[in-house]
Amino acid sequence: MSSSTLISSLYVFSLAAFLGYLVISRVPPLLHTPLMSATNAISGISLVGSLVTAGAHYNTMSTILGFIAVVCSTTNVVGGFVITDRMLKMFKRKPTASKELRAKSEELRTKTKDLTQ
């Protein structure tokens, strides 16, 4: 690899890292869950690429690096889905609490009816 190719590759990498940081830091908290789901889809694509790399058998080093990439991508995908599921559970209402509130409000209604009669 020539030095001009290396410098241009490092330039593109640093620009992408800086731009990615700016984009992620300006995401409002309400959109973090959909963003995590999109990131999981991208990680799934990298998992497929790492499986192809590991199974191509070009040489021993590519197989080892492909295996490491498969492990890292799988960890990223599974962890992302666990975190997304945990975040979505925070927004669900607890069914037992609403049943208890309904029962208490019904008791209060009957008591107020008894008192007014």
HELIX and SHEET records of a PDB file:
HELIX    1   1 SER A    3  SER A   25  1                                  23    
HELIX    2   2 PRO A   29  LEU A   31  5                                   3    
HELIX    3   3 HIS A   32  GLY A   55  1                                  24    
HELIX    4   4 THR A   60  MET A   90  1                                  31    
HELIX    5   5 PRO A   95  THR A  116  1                                  22    
END                                                                             
